Amino acid sequence: MFKLRYLSNVLVGETPDISKDICSFTRLNNKITSVEECKKSIIFTRNIWLRRVIRASSLRGLIRASAEYIVESISRATFNKNAVCSYLNTLHKPTCKIPLEKDNIEMFSKIGWVEIREGKIKYKNYPCLICSFFGTSGLKSLIEITFAKNSLKNFEEVIENVDIKRYLFSHQISDNKRRKLLLEMAKKNSNFIVNVSIRKPLLEKLYVKGESNIYRVGVSLIWLSLLPINAGLIRLGRFKSRGLGYVEIKYTRDTFNKIAGLINTSSFYNVTKRALEIIKSELRARLS
Ligand SMILES: [Zn+2]
């Protein structure tokens, strides 16, 4: 269990094209009053009742982006190799897809993620560590993130506290009208309780290749991925360059004890150290 707090305003929202469509048939809130005004805004993600929400999948995306950054950094520094598939292309999109496409076999075998011997394929770093835990097309995520309220599992949380601000963007300065874009944001200091769990798959060895089990590797991944998030390096949602999306994810004492217990230590600094060792050893098994 973790406590999520927004340290800045956050916008997890739709593109202006979508708000344009939604604006034409609904009055969104009492702050954006006219359809014309709504068309100039970027609005928050809505649920089926058109209430503003943050979805658990957005949060998983945030933790995934951070985990990708950490694992790729460790791999490059330790093994001088790529370890995360989204770092193989400039679009930063996952390349591991299940089943393995013929067109990709050559590419993955060139970088040593699969080995072909006597016509048989050995899967080493395929799917990569990140896709194994966070899922990819054809593979369900082992990591489940939910919001906790009244001990119920929720995949979305309603945002009550909203701030609407007008921003002028550089591309609009050339626009004679100089109309400002309205951003609908969840307010700084909003709080949520978030549960992170790791599902046990049928065959663990398809997901982890080293000596540690999926729980040890999974909690190490989650622990390390919180560091760049809490430092503000990896942010949530849109307009991060405008200072939005800085969030803090803090563990509760019970959660800390659980994580520390799983990786056999008790002090904060040793948790980070042990988590790094576990990820390195898992990467060694995949990349050597
Ligand atoms: Zn992958």
Residues whose N, C-alpha, C, O or C-beta is under 5 A from the ligand:
A	BS01	ZN	C85 P94 T95 C96 P127 C128 C131
